[in-house]
Amino acid sequence: MAKLRVGVNGYGTIGKRVADAVANQSDMTLIGVSKRTPDYEAQSAALKGLEIYTPGEDAASRFKTAGFSVAGTVSEMISRCDVVVDCTPEGVGAENKRLYAEKGVRAVFQGGEPPGVADASFVAEVNYDEAFGKRYVRVVSCNTTGLSRTLGALNRVSPLKKVKATIVRRAADPAETKKGPLNALIPNPAKFPSHHGPDVSTVIHGVPIVTAAIVAPTTLMHVHVIYATLSTTVTRESVLEELEKSMRIRVVEAARGLDSTAALMEFARDLGRGRGDMPEVVVWRESLSVDRDEVYYIQAVHQESIVVPENVDAIRASAARCSKEESVRLTNASLGLSR
């Protein structure tokens, strides 16, 4: 079977990670990446030998003046692809959909786009089959991905009855100095619910979920406090066993020093992860409590990397290349997600 030809439209925080992951897949070929500005990220792409495409001739001229080689226009890149992963800024992906449709190319969008941009929202271990063969797939946001992974595990133990979650959001990614520093806690928004609950419902259908979010002055990770009611009485052991089955859920112990988001990021670096990333959602073992049909726990989400494995699986799902189990296995192995 021929390798899937994949292009990454947008080479920022998510795009550069997705591009690296795609290039590391044995069944995919990275055609190239798109950039608007000849900045340090473009320089890193060039140093890696990636083909760089630009939106048009004006941008191409700026790149050439800055000493970059340009492979062509974004339109030309799309024409050479089977699947395009759109990692452009929020709202731009929906505008790009027209171009993908004109070229007859499948597309994977990010969670900043509205659910209606795609035929299915996506978290691989939860609803891979729902996106199988769909032309347009939307990988949900970092927070929604983290919630869906662990709630999906609970749902496999006993069907979810209702969920409440509080999200403490990082204020910005580490490089986004224009958004800080901050000296405040900001309700985001100052009303119920935040958008995360309805977004989870696009992946795990029919579960009443209410979320609230607060922005905090940190750049490292998001933290979620989750209260879930299940349909039947369960044990802590059964919940823990299901969480630990997934290579994309990492259960850690605060007692071993992993008692903060700072320690988790240091642990990722100690593991030798590229960019110090933690694609797994992290659950603190000590936080997991079960009272008959009620489950409580605290988890952390690395916003820069958690959606990377989902994007790789979404490519295979859209192209109907293999089963969920096979895709997740291949992706996990390529990203070093193991115990």
PyMOL commands that set and color helices and strands:
alter all, ss='L'
color gray80, all
select helices_A, chain A and resi 13-23+40-47+57-65+74-79+92-103+115-117+124-131+142-157+177-179+196-200+236-245+254-256+261-270+274-276+285-287+308-318+324-335
alter helices_A, ss='H'
color red, helices_A
select strands_A, chain A and resi 4-9+28-34+52-54+72-73+83-86+106-109+120-122+136-139+160-170+186-187+209-216+222-230+249-252+281-284+289-291+294-301
alter strands_A, ss='S'
color yellow, strands_A
deselect
rebuild
show_as cartoon
